[in-house]
Every structure is written in structure tokens, then in C-alpha cells.
Amino acid sequence: MNKEELHQLLHPMKVIGLGGNPALNEKIAAILHQPLIETAVHHFSDGEIQVNIGESVRGCDVFVIQSIQDPVNENFMELEIVLDALQRASAHVINVVVPYLAYSRSDTKTRSREPITAKLVANLLQLTGMDRLITVDLHASQIQGFYNIPVDHLHAIPLLGQYFNAPIAIVDQRGARYDTEVHDMIGDVKDKKCIIIDDLIDTGSRISSSTKSVLAAGAKKVYVAATHALLSKNATEVLNELPIEQIVVTDTIKHKRYPDRMVRISVDQLLARGIDYVYNDRSIHQIFDEQNRLK
């Protein structure tokens, strides 16, 4: 019996999928050939949450998948309660897999009496007994330093990059407003097909402003690529009104309705490989090396 087989015998893998993004949970579990543990999550009329994990996790290496998306605080609290339950149930290792980590944009203090909420989230997760975080395309990479545990920061941008391959130009956007202004371009986009790349699309205002800027600079066609499609407020309507050829995003976040011309690429293989590598003590860096070879 080799080391890997002994580990699997002593500390079997268990996977729990919570309510943030059930479809992605199922796809990841299927790739891993691991059934999701039956986990009963009940929301009471006053907003309180009750959790019951349907089988023993004692001595197991548990991976909890939860996209902390809208409703953000409800999904975050659901995760916290499950982590507490796992700790009390004597899980061997508790790994948290978060395709989208909310509050990542609040990573620094920009004015007086303002919180650093990304740090608060890190503190709360660690206080509940988490041993490792696996996540995708944080808004700011330095958030990894908010955790005193291993953080595996996976990148979905190379998946989007397989759609596109082009030189870079920069839209010079400064300040908080993106909705009406046309900004200066750094780089030549005249008569070219342009791809606007961002880590997330929230209300769509920044994409709208950037689209206007590159078109004003003479671009022939505009494409958009982003990892996380938050699509809050009236983002779907905003994006539908823009002269964009295609919007390419991943499925880190689920919605009932998507903008026209939107293509979704799954991060299921990426996250499943991350989980497999962690469980079997393989270097996550192998994933980055393979992604670099695809560029």
C-alpha cells in the first residue's frame, strides 16, 4: 500500500455542496467521482439557519463547496454554520472551496472609519475551524495574506484566454464613476477587435464605460471576458443595450437569467483538479504550469 492509498484509507474524502451554486457543486463532485454528502439546510421564517450533516465525517478530509454570492450574508452564514458542525463532528481536515468570495473588493481602507471587510471575513472563517481555502480569481491577490492558513488561489482567466489571443490596450479609468464618461485609451485600437477583460461584472457600469471608450477610439468590434458574473441591479439590461459581440464568463456564480450573447465556461475541472491535488498532497503549481503552456 503506497502513501496515497494509506491516506485514502485513514482519511477518506467527503464533499459537501451548499446552496450558493448547486449546479457547479454537482459537476465538481461528478468529476471527483464523489457523491455529495446529504446535508439538510433549513431556513426558518425568522432567517435563522439549521444544518444537519447526513453521515459521519469523523477522521475525514472534508471539502465544503460554497459560492458566497447573492444572497451574500445568507450564504456566508450557511457556510459558517456548516464549518462549526464539521469541527464538532471531528472532521480531520476542513477545506473550504469558494468559487466566488464576496467582500473581496473591500481589501483596503480608503477613508476614515471604514472597515476592511475582506479581513473580517478571513477572521470569521478561520475562527470557525477552517484549515484551507481554495478560491478562484480574488479581486485582490493580497487577500491571501489575510489568512493564517494555506490559500490556493486558482485562476480562471487562462480558461477565458483560450477564447482570445491579442495585444493589450488599456482604458485609463480613474475615480468611482464609470457610467457616463468616455475615458482615455492607452494603446491603438483603431479598426481592431477589442476584448475587455475584468475579474468581475457587477452592475455593468464599468463595462459600459469601457465599451464606449474603445468604440470612441475607433475599435471595430468589442468582446467582454470576466471570471465572476455578479450581474447585480439592472446589469442584464445594461449589458443587453451595449454593442458587444459576445460576453464570456465562468459559472462561479449562478443566476436565473443571463444577458444576451453571454457564454458561460465552467470552472468545474479547475476546481476538481485543485481539490484532487490538495487531497493527494500534489503541488497546485502544476495547474499553473499547465495553464501557462496553454497561453
Buried (B, 14 or more C-beta within 10 A) or exposed (E): EEEEEEBBEEBBBBBBBBBBBBEBBBBBBEBBEBEBBEBEBEEEEEEEBEBEBEEEBEEBBBBBBBBBBBEBEBBBBBBBBBBBBBBEBEBBBBBBBBBBBBBBBBBEEEEEEEEBBBBEBBEBBBEBBBBBBBBBBBBBEEBBEBBEBEBBBBBBBBBBBEEEEEEEBEBEBEEEEBEEEBBEBEBEBEEBEBBBBBBBBBBBBBBBBBBBBBBEBEBEBBBBBBBBBBBEEEBBEBBBEBEBEBBBBBBBBBBEEBBEBBEBBBBBEBBBBBBBBBBEEEEBEEBBEEBEEEE
